[in-house]
């Protein structure tokens, strides 16, 4: 079975983007020279699964930042709108998370990077996330798109580690309890 893994940054008040989807506050950290572990994380991933909103936001940034195949989950009408420059790198998909993981397993994938607030929430609710690396950025946005939303029940986590960076970022790793 394919396992789901999260590597994401939030504002200190728990938002992954502004209300309009902008991540300018996060991109301002680029160029500070700190290694936050993303390259080590992504090296072990076979595929990236993200939602339509995350995909739309990331399409604005060039060059395309991903080196792994990307599967975009959406049930909306804009699902088929993959820009030509991403042809062969991005695949739209309109199925549910469990079926996505089954399909990826049949393709030989082992580990999937799950990205985007709503996608992460849906995968967590179905028990499809194995672990999460959450980096808190020292900025308060006041409002925006929340990383975590309502859940049908508690999701128990086991703290693995926390590390601090000179820039003020605080990164914690959690295993999702079975």
C-alpha positions as CSV (number, residue, x, y, z in Angstrom):
1,X,0.0,0.0,0.0
2,X,1.1,3.5,-0.7
3,X,1.7,5.7,2.4
4,X,0.9,9.4,2.6
5,X,3.3,11.9,4.0
6,X,2.9,15.6,4.7
7,X,5.6,18.4,4.5
8,X,4.0,21.8,5.0
9,X,4.5,25.2,6.5
10,X,1.9,27.2,8.3
11,X,1.7,30.7,9.8
12,X,2.0,30.7,13.6
13,X,-1.8,31.0,13.6
14,X,-2.3,27.8,11.5
15,X,-2.9,29.2,8.0
16,X,-1.2,27.7,4.9
17,X,-2.3,30.6,2.6
18,X,-4.0,33.9,2.6
19,X,-7.7,33.9,1.9
20,X,-7.0,34.5,-1.9
21,X,-4.5,31.5,-1.9
22,X,-1.4,33.7,-1.9
23,X,1.7,32.2,-0.2
24,X,3.8,35.4,-0.6
25,X,4.6,35.4,3.2
26,X,6.1,31.9,2.8
27,X,8.0,32.6,-0.4
28,X,9.7,35.6,1.3
29,X,11.7,32.9,3.2
30,X,13.4,31.7,0.0
31,X,17.0,32.7,-0.3
32,X,17.7,32.7,3.5
33,X,20.0,29.8,3.0
34,X,18.5,27.5,5.6
35,X,18.0,23.8,4.8
36,X,14.6,22.9,6.2
37,X,14.8,19.3,5.0
38,X,12.6,19.5,1.9
39,X,15.2,18.0,-0.4
40,X,15.7,15.0,1.9
41,X,11.9,14.6,2.3
42,X,11.1,14.7,-1.4
43,X,14.0,12.4,-2.4
44,X,12.1,9.5,-0.9
45,X,8.7,10.3,-2.5
46,X,7.4,8.7,-5.7
47,X,4.6,11.1,-6.4
48,X,2.9,14.3,-5.2
49,X,-0.8,14.5,-4.6
50,X,-2.3,18.0,-4.4
51,X,-5.6,19.7,-4.6
52,X,-6.9,22.0,-7.3
53,X,-6.4,25.1,-5.2
54,X,-2.8,24.3,-4.4
55,X,-2.1,23.4,-8.0
56,X,-3.6,26.8,-9.2
57,X,-1.4,28.6,-6.7
58,X,1.7,26.7,-7.7
59,X,1.1,27.3,-11.4
60,X,1.9,30.9,-10.8
61,X,5.5,30.1,-9.8
62,X,8.1,29.4,-12.4
63,X,10.1,27.4,-12.9
64,X,7.7,24.6,-11.8
65,X,9.1,23.6,-8.4
66,X,8.4,19.9,-8.5
67,X,10.6,17.1,-9.7
68,X,8.2,14.3,-9.1
69,X,5.0,13.5,-11.0
70,X,2.0,15.4,-9.7
71,X,-1.5,14.2,-9.4
72,X,-4.1,16.9,-9.0
73,X,-7.3,15.9,-7.2
74,X,-10.5,17.8,-8.1
75,X,-14.1,17.3,-8.9
76,X,-14.5,20.7,-10.3
77,X,-14.9,21.8,-14.0
78,X,-11.3,23.2,-14.1
79,X,-9.8,19.8,-13.6
80,X,-8.7,19.4,-17.2
81,X,-7.0,22.8,-17.4
82,X,-3.3,21.7,-17.1
83,X,-1.0,24.2,-18.9
84,X,0.9,22.9,-21.9
85,X,4.2,23.5,-20.2
86,X,3.2,20.9,-17.5
87,X,2.0,18.2,-20.0
88,X,3.4,14.9,-18.9
89,X,4.3,16.2,-15.4
90,X,0.8,16.8,-14.1
91,X,-2.1,14.4,-14.2
92,X,-5.7,15.4,-13.2
93,X,-7.7,12.9,-11.2
94,X,-11.3,13.1,-10.1
95,X,-11.5,10.1,-7.8
96,X,-11.5,9.8,-4.0
97,X,-8.4,9.5,-1.8
98,X,-8.6,5.7,-1.1
99,X,-9.0,5.0,-4.8
100,X,-6.1,7.3,-5.6
101,X,-3.8,5.4,-3.2
102,X,-5.0,2.1,-4.7
103,X,-4.2,3.3,-8.2
104,X,-0.8,4.6,-7.2
105,X,0.0,1.3,-5.6
106,X,-0.9,-0.5,-8.8
107,X,1.6,1.9,-10.6
108,X,4.3,0.8,-8.2
109,X,4.4,3.9,-6.0
110,X,5.3,3.4,-2.4
111,X,5.3,6.9,-0.9
112,X,3.2,9.9,-1.7
113,X,3.7,13.6,-0.7
114,X,0.2,14.8,0.1
115,X,-0.1,18.6,-0.2
116,X,-2.9,21.2,0.2
117,X,-5.2,21.9,3.1
118,X,-8.4,20.2,1.9
119,X,-6.5,17.2,0.5
120,X,-4.5,16.7,3.7
121,X,-7.7,17.0,5.7
122,X,-9.5,14.3,3.6
123,X,-6.5,11.9,3.7
124,X,-6.2,12.4,7.5
125,X,-9.9,11.6,8.0
126,X,-9.4,8.3,6.0
127,X,-6.2,7.3,7.9
128,X,-4.1,7.7,4.7
129,X,-1.4,9.9,6.3
130,X,1.5,8.1,8.0
131,X,3.5,11.2,9.2
132,X,3.6,14.9,9.0
133,X,6.3,17.5,9.1
134,X,4.8,20.9,10.0
135,X,6.9,24.0,10.0
136,X,5.6,27.0,11.8
137,X,6.6,30.3,10.3
138,X,6.9,33.3,12.7
139,X,4.1,35.4,11.1
140,X,0.5,35.9,12.0
141,X,-1.9,36.2,9.1
142,X,-5.1,36.7,11.1
143,X,-7.1,34.9,8.4
144,X,-6.6,32.5,5.5
145,X,-6.8,28.9,4.5
146,X,-6.4,26.7,7.5
147,X,-4.3,23.6,7.5
148,X,-6.7,21.6,9.6
149,X,-10.5,21.8,9.5
150,X,-13.3,19.9,11.1
151,X,-12.8,16.2,11.7
152,X,-15.2,13.4,12.3
153,X,-13.1,12.4,15.3
154,X,-9.8,12.9,17.0
155,X,-6.6,12.2,15.1
156,X,-3.9,11.1,17.6
157,X,-0.4,12.1,16.8
158,X,2.9,11.0,18.3
159,X,5.6,13.7,18.5
160,X,8.8,12.5,16.9
161,X,11.0,15.6,16.9
162,X,11.1,19.4,16.9
163,X,13.9,21.6,15.6
164,X,14.3,25.4,15.5
165,X,16.0,27.4,12.8
166,X,17.9,30.7,13.2
167,X,15.2,32.4,11.1
168,X,12.6,31.6,13.8
169,X,11.0,28.7,12.0
170,X,10.0,25.8,14.2
171,X,9.6,22.4,12.6
172,X,7.9,19.4,14.2
173,X,7.5,15.9,13.0
174,X,4.6,13.7,14.0
175,X,3.6,10.1,13.3
176,X,-0.1,9.6,12.9
177,X,-1.2,7.0,15.4
178,X,-2.8,3.9,13.9
